[in-house]
Amino acid sequence: MRILQILTRKLSSSQIRSCLSPSLSSTLSHRQLHSSSNPASSFGIAFDIDGVLLRGSVPIGGSPPALKRLYDDSGGVPESKRAKELGRLLDVNILPLQVIQGHTPFKQLKRRFENEVVVAVGKGEPAEVMSEYGFKNVLSIDEYASYFDNIDPLEQYKKWTDKQDGNLNIKSKHVALSNDPCSQRVEAVFVVSDSVDWSRDIQVLCDILRTGGLPGKEIAHQPPLFFASDDLAYQALFPSERLGMGAFRIALESVFNAIHPAALKYTSYGKPNPFVFKNAETVLIYVLQSCHNNHQVNGKKQFFKTLYMIGDNPSVDIKGARQAGIPWFSILTRTGVFKGKENHDVFPADLVVDTVEEAVDYILSKE
């Protein structure tokens, strides 16, 4: 799951200028802020992307004009791949600094596993992600499985995997192993994004986790396992919800616990973990201070009077914002997972609206 965050402050003029930044698997975009003598007047906005701003790759809920109201017209800034994609879809300029993915917290584990053999799971380029974070011996699960003959008993029936053969030529780009990976102990597994091949990935992960990182060997202590998010479902282009990383985690855990004497141990960094919201606030403060050339207002530490969380999933976005507490204010949209007429019974939001455009209208009228 991704979140887009916007940092802004009350203005001394009629035009709104803001610093945009995403969190919790999100995207941020930068703008210069007007000066304000009252640091307590500043506020920030965190947008969940999937189901609030985008459905698949299609903007929804009036998101492009809503975001434009929070931006000025400055451009010409360098952008990461994700920032470019979001900038194109939402028609706003987004800086790489403002892009926070669900797997961003994995950076904090670099020192612990920097030189160890680790396996990265997920669609896209999970090994590339971990490599950019500084992990020197990382293999995608596609690459790792390719070293073991017959590790996937169903491989012969997966004709579509033939199209992925070209991706296996990049092994040397992310690893510095001197020996065959089959003889190297996997010290940790990182689920970076959604698994593409559940049957193979569950099989291979059970092999790694049950044997202390040495598939085919005897049962041993489980290596650490980390998930970038724990969303059970999300809203994509299909009318009904699609299963997310949380569903994959449940499937892996169920199988592992059925065949292993000890229960699966794992760490999930995604929402509704309060850590995600604290991290988002930290990033927003950093971006805001950068807008002011690292100067503190009136010699005081920069802070926000209100941080708005706009999401479509009550059990993730709203629950997380509620657990994070002050200064978070939760806004639930009906553009994604949630489609109810009234507020959610279990995880009620501070405000329920139909679209993200209505949410922005409310925030700007209040602030």
C-alpha positions, -999 to +999 in steps of 0.1 A: +000+000+000+012+035-008+005+068+008+009+103-006+016+131+020+013+168+016+028+192+041+015+227+042+010+257+066-015+285+070-006+312+045-001+349+047-015+352+012-045+338-007-025+312-027-018+279-010+018+267-012+028+233+002+053+206+004+039+173-008+052+140+005+039+105+006+044+080+033+036+044+043+044+033+008+037+066-006+048+095-027+059+131-018+061+162-039+078+195-030+067+231-030+080+263-013+061+274+017+051+309+027+065+320+060+043+319+091+050+333+125+030+306+142+045+271+139+014+256+155-006+267+125+010+242+102-008+211+090-001+181+068-021+158+046-014+121+041-031+105+011-035+068+007-028+063-030-046+031-040-083+035-038-081+072-029-060+089-057-057+060-081-076+028-090-049+008-108-033+035-130-065+056-133-070+088-113-103+088-093-123+111-070-112+143-087-076+137-074-057+156-101-075+189-095-076+183-058-038+180-057-033+209-080-050+231-054-021+222-030+007+229-055+022+259-072+035+258-108+072+253-101+088+224-118+121+211-134+131+189-104+147+154-106+122+126-100+125+089-092+107+063-113+077+062-089+077+100-086+076+103-124+048+078-127+027+095-101+035+130-114+023+119-149-009+103-136-018+130-112-005+159-133+017+174-105+054+176-099+066+151-073+102+149-059+119+116-051+124+129-015+087+129-012+082+093-022+079+068+006+072+032-002+059+006+022+093-010+022+111+022+031+116+011+067+138-018+054+166+008+051+169+008+088+180-029+086+209-023+064+236-024+091+222-057+104+221-075+070+243-053+047+268-081+039+245-111+045+226-131+019+190-120+018+161-129-005+136-103-017+101-113-027+076-094-049+065-080-082+086-055-101+123-053-090+125-063-053+162-070-055+169-036-071+150-019-043+170-037-016+203-031-035+196+006-036+191+005+002+226-007+005+222-045+008+251-061-010+240-097-013+204-097-023+186-121-046+151-119-058+131-150-051+130-156-089+168-156-090+171-176-059+147-204-069+164-207-103+196-221-086+177-251-072+166-279-095+130-290-089+124-267-059+091-257-076+073-290-085+048-271-106+073-251-127+068-273-158+031-262-159+039-225-157+045-217-193+042-180-185+075-182-166+094-185-198+089-148-203+108-141-171+140-159-182+156-127-193+154-112-158+177-139-145+206-125-163+210-097-138+221-119-109+256-103-106+241-068-103+228-073-068+251-101-053+287-104-045+287-141-037+318-161-042+300-194-039+269-211-052+238-195-035+226-231-028+254-234-002+250-199+013+227-195+043+199-170+037+200-147+068+167-128+062+137-126+038+121-094+028+086-093+012+090-061-007+058-061-028+030-085-037+040-120-046+034-129-083+036-167-079+020-177-046+025-214-050+062-212-057+069-184-033+051-202-004+070-234-012+104-217-014+099-195+016+088-225+037+120-242+025+141-212+035+124-205+068+122-240+081+158-249+075+176-219+089+181-205+054+195-237+037+167-253+016+169-291+014+188-293+047+176-302+082+151-282+102+168-253+120+161-219+135+139-196+114+156-166+098+140-132+102+110-124+079+099-089+071+067-076+053+064-042+038+027-040+045-002-061+058-032-050+037-056-079+034-073-063+004-071-032-018-092-016-045-078-020-080-095-018-115-116-048-109-150-040-093-144-060-062-114-059-039-082-077-047-061-097-022-030-079-009+002-087+009-017-094+041-035-122+024-003-136+012+011-134+047-019-153+061-015-180+034+022-184+041+016-184+079-011-211+077+010-234+056+041-229+076+024-235+109+008-266+096+041-282+087+065-267+112+067-273+150+071-236+158+048-208+147+060-184+120+077-153+133+076-121+113+076-083+114+052-062+094+060-025+088+028-015+071-003+003+083-020+003+107+013+000+126+017+034+144+054+034+134+043+041+098+024+073+109+053+084+131+077+079+102+054+099+079+053+127+104+091+127+107+095+129+069+070+157+067+088+177+093+121+171+075+106+183+042+089+213+059+122+223+075+140+219+041+115+244+027+126+269+053+163+262+047+164+242+080+155+273+100+132+268+130+103+292+136+108+314+166+136+291+177+111+263+184+110+228+171+088+226+140+055+207+146+020+203+131-012+213+147-031+187+126-021+158+103-049+146+081-050+110+070-072+104+039-078+068+032-103+043+019-096+013+041-111+016+077-091-014+091-058+000+078-059+038+072-084+048+098-074+023+124-038+034+120-046+071+123-067+065+154-039+045+170-014+071+162-034+097+181-028+134+182-023+153+159-038+128+134-073+135+120-088+106+099-109+111+067-126+081+051-135+082+014-160+060-005-138+056-035-121+023-026-125-005-001-151+014+020-184+020+002-208+023+032-234+050+035-226+057+072-193+057+091-175+024+097-188+006+128-155-008+141-131+019+130-150+051+126-133+081+109-134+116+121-150+125+088-166+105+059-167+119+024-174+106-011-142+117-028-107+130-021-118+163-037-144+167-010-117+159+016-094+186+003-124+211+002-130+204+039-094+208+049-089+240+030-121+255+044-110+246+079-074+256+076 
